[in-house]
Structures are given as structure tokens and as C-alpha cells.
């Protein structure tokens, strides 16, 4: 799903929301470490960090702050 799928207008459509839920759940499951008690919580936090960082970095364009933001997000999810 591209960025347009996450707009308020798109998510108002229950069919699109269902697809987003399905894909996000699958992504979280794929990132969840089975032996980690808080694995799903950590996976969801990593996804949120990645999506937020990419969204903000794109808004900033090719700037030093964009690079700094992406590096900080990458370090946070390791």
C-alpha cells in the first residue's frame, strides 16, 4: 500500500481500512520475535517509528535534518 492509502479520506472507506489492518497485522507478525514476551509491542513500535520517520523525512526533502531523522529512527529500532 502506498502513502495515499493512509489519508483520512481513504481510511474512511471500510474496505481500505480492512486491507490496511490486514497488512499491518501481517507485518507486525513477521517482525515479532516468538521468544520475546513483548515481541509484538516492539514490532508495532518499530513499524510506527519506520513509517513516521519516512513520512517526516520525505516532507523534509534532501536536507541534513532528514538524514539525521532517518539515522535516529534506525538507531532506535535496533
N, C-alpha and C positions, 0 to 999 in steps of 0.2 A: 504494500500500500504506500502510495506517495503522500507527501505532505498535505495535499488537498483533501485527503480522506479525514484529516483531523480538525477541520474547521467546524465551528459551531453549526453551520448550515448543514454540512454533510452528516455530522453526528446526530442531527435531529431526525434523520431517516433511520428507523429501527433496523432496517436491513443492513445498512452500512455499519451501524453500531454493533450489530451481531458479528459481522466479519471482523471488525477491529478487536472485539472481545476474544474471538476465537484465535486470531493470530497472536495477540498479546499473551494470551494464556499459553499457547504453544511455545512461544519464545521464552517465556518465564520457565516453563517446564524443561526446555532444552538447556537452560543455563543453571538449573537447580542442581546443586551437588547432593546426591542421595544420602551421603553420610553426614551432612551438615544439618543440625537441628533447625537453624534459621535460614536454610538454603533458599527457600522461595522468597523470603523477605529480602535477602541480599540480592537475588536475581532481579526482583522488581525495582530495587533501589538502583542497581546498575543500569537497567533499561531506562529508567527515568532520568538518570544522570546523562546517559548517552544521547537520548533524544533531546533533552533540554540543551545540552552543550552544542549539539549540531544545529539546533534551531537558532540559538544565540550567535554562534559563530557565523552562520550564513547571513544573519542580519547585520553583523559587523563587517562583512566582506573581508578582503585580504588586508588585514591590519595586524599589528603586533598583539593587540588585545585579543583578537580572535585566536591567534596561535597560543597565547597564554591560557586562554579559557579551555581550549581543547586539551592542552597538556595537563592542566589541573584536573579536568574530568578523568582523563586517562589514569593519572596517578591515584585518584580517589577510588577507582573501581578495581584496582589490583589487589 
